Amino acid sequence: MKSRTLAALTLTAAALVTASSFGSPAHAEVPGYVKQGTYGWPDQCLGVGHQGQTNHSWRLYYCETVIPTNWSAPGLYYLWVQH
């Protein structure tokens, strides 16, 4: 069990390093949107996006999946907002 967890963490770390070394995905530059934050879980991203819209910090938001979560490790999600 420990070796599976260690392997999953190692793969996640490698994916994050790879993703950051190649830069942002092509559709990251949507006109009118700015990157607000980076999250490990989709519900975190959606929760922060919804809360910001509810309290009028931004008008619109969407979460971009860069690396999806799997059964044992977080992924990488960008929150994009429009003020």
C-alpha positions as CSV (number, residue, x, y, z in Angstrom):
1,M,0.0,0.0,0.0
2,K,2.8,2.4,0.9
3,S,4.5,1.7,-2.4
4,R,1.3,2.5,-4.3
5,T,0.9,5.8,-2.5
6,L,4.6,6.7,-3.1
7,A,4.3,5.8,-6.8
8,A,1.1,7.9,-7.1
9,L,2.8,10.9,-5.4
10,T,5.9,10.5,-7.6
11,L,3.8,10.4,-10.8
12,T,1.8,13.5,-9.6
13,A,5.0,15.4,-8.9
14,A,6.4,14.5,-12.2
15,A,3.3,15.5,-14.0
16,L,3.2,18.9,-12.2
17,V,6.9,19.5,-13.1
18,T,6.2,18.6,-16.7
19,A,3.1,20.7,-16.9
20,S,4.9,23.7,-15.5
21,S,7.9,23.3,-17.8
22,F,5.7,23.3,-20.9
23,G,3.6,26.3,-19.8
24,S,-0.1,26.9,-20.0
25,P,-2.5,25.0,-22.2
26,A,-3.4,26.7,-25.5
27,H,-6.9,27.9,-24.4
28,A,-5.7,29.5,-21.2
29,E,-5.7,32.9,-22.9
30,V,-9.4,33.4,-23.1
31,P,-10.1,37.1,-23.7
32,G,-11.5,38.9,-20.6
33,Y,-10.5,36.1,-18.2
34,V,-7.6,36.1,-15.7
35,K,-6.2,33.2,-13.8
36,Q,-7.3,33.5,-10.2
37,G,-5.8,30.4,-8.7
38,T,-4.6,26.8,-8.9
39,Y,-6.3,23.9,-7.1
40,G,-5.8,20.2,-6.6
41,W,-9.4,19.1,-6.6
42,P,-12.2,20.1,-9.0
43,D,-14.7,20.8,-6.1
44,Q,-12.2,23.2,-4.6
45,C,-11.9,25.1,-7.9
46,L,-15.7,25.2,-8.4
47,G,-16.4,26.1,-4.8
48,V,-14.0,29.1,-4.9
49,G,-15.4,30.1,-8.3
50,H,-18.9,30.0,-7.1
51,Q,-18.2,31.9,-3.8
52,G,-16.4,34.6,-5.7
53,Q,-19.3,35.0,-8.1
54,T,-21.8,35.0,-5.1
55,N,-19.9,37.7,-3.3
56,H,-19.4,39.8,-6.5
57,S,-15.6,39.4,-6.6
58,W,-16.0,38.4,-10.3
59,R,-18.9,38.1,-12.8
60,L,-18.0,34.7,-14.4
61,Y,-15.7,31.8,-13.8
62,Y,-14.7,28.4,-15.2
63,C,-12.3,25.7,-14.0
64,E,-9.8,24.3,-16.5
65,T,-8.7,20.7,-16.0
66,V,-4.9,20.6,-16.6
67,I,-4.3,17.2,-14.9
68,P,-7.4,15.3,-13.8
69,T,-7.5,13.7,-10.3
70,N,-7.2,10.0,-10.0
71,W,-8.1,7.4,-7.3
72,S,-5.2,8.3,-5.0
73,A,-3.8,11.8,-5.9
74,P,-5.0,15.3,-6.6
75,G,-4.9,16.8,-10.0
76,L,-4.3,20.3,-11.3
77,Y,-7.2,22.8,-11.9
78,Y,-6.9,26.4,-12.9
79,L,-9.7,28.9,-11.9
80,W,-10.2,31.5,-14.5
81,V,-12.4,34.5,-13.7
82,Q,-13.9,37.5,-15.5
83,H,-14.2,40.7,-13.5
